Amino acid sequence: ALENLLSKQFVITPNTDGTVAAGYALGTVSVMNPNVLKVSGPESVVENISSIVATIDVDGMTMDLSDNVIPVLYDKNGKEIPTTNLKLSNSTVQISAQILGTKEIPVKCSPVGAPAGGNRVLEVVCKPSKVQVKGPASALNQISSIEIPANVINVSGITEDLETTIDITEYLPEHVELVDIKDANVSVVVKMETHESRRFTLDTEDLIVKGLSNSNEIRYGETKLELTVSGRSDDISQLTAKDIKGTIDVTGLEPGTHFVNVHISLDEELFTWTTLKASVTIEEKENQSQENGDKAAEEEPEEETSELNGDE
């Protein structure tokens, strides 16, 4: 049977068989010479060729290697095509495989900006937090982590957790690649430290008073004071009124009614609170007033005696 003769050129596709040794990764695999194969034969057979593949065995390898292998022809369904009636420009082709060292390194990132409402960044979580990279020893020795630039994650004005996906391949140094390309997209979650406010009631009788004279006593204009405290949700939930101590200072104040600041004793790094004032009336103690009256009464007869003596 006769059929038209057809010649066609195909770029040879490199392929590997087996798995490299533990601690190593496969680098560049390429067909060296030739990388293009000319195939001649019956038109129906040549037209059926979809690809030509050259495969090198890398099982257990720890260093670069090359080999001369017989190329294999496949149709579009991946079925091998016999070369019985075909003429190939080369019966074998040279193929090489690069074997690279690997290293596990962490993925790090720091957000930029200030969240809204006094919220703070609690933590930044990257998934995966570590990735395997491959490359020449000289390049691997120079890398200890993958740093995602701060300006990539902006938390300005946010009030809740932020989640985004970042391609880290552009942050890899030259000659360094990911072992698994699936690790390229890193999920970054910025967890916010949310704040809330609570109102607490303080008894004025529990206030600590400083600077009050022993001859005076203090009376409050109200029995209760309302205080609003803000802080992290976790800290606020554990705070009780007993933990809040209030102090007033009346040093140098004369008897009468005054509005004084109430100093609140709380951790300023954890909490903020509203300004609090208390109405206080300073009075002389009743027994002190009586003593002063008795003293004045004792002094009056002396004055009368002096006047009588003067008359005499």
Salt bridges, closest charged atoms under 4 A:
GLU47 OE1 - LYS8 NZ 3.96
GLU123 OE2 - LYS191 NZ 3.73
GLU174 OE2 - HIS175 NE2 3.66
GLU193 OE1 - ARG120 NE 2.77
GLU193 OE2 - ARG232 NH1 2.53
ASP203 OD1 - LYS224 NZ 2.30
GLU226 OE1 - ARG199 NH2 3.96
ASP235 OD2 - ARG232 NE 2.63
GLU283 OE2 - ARG219 NH2 2.77
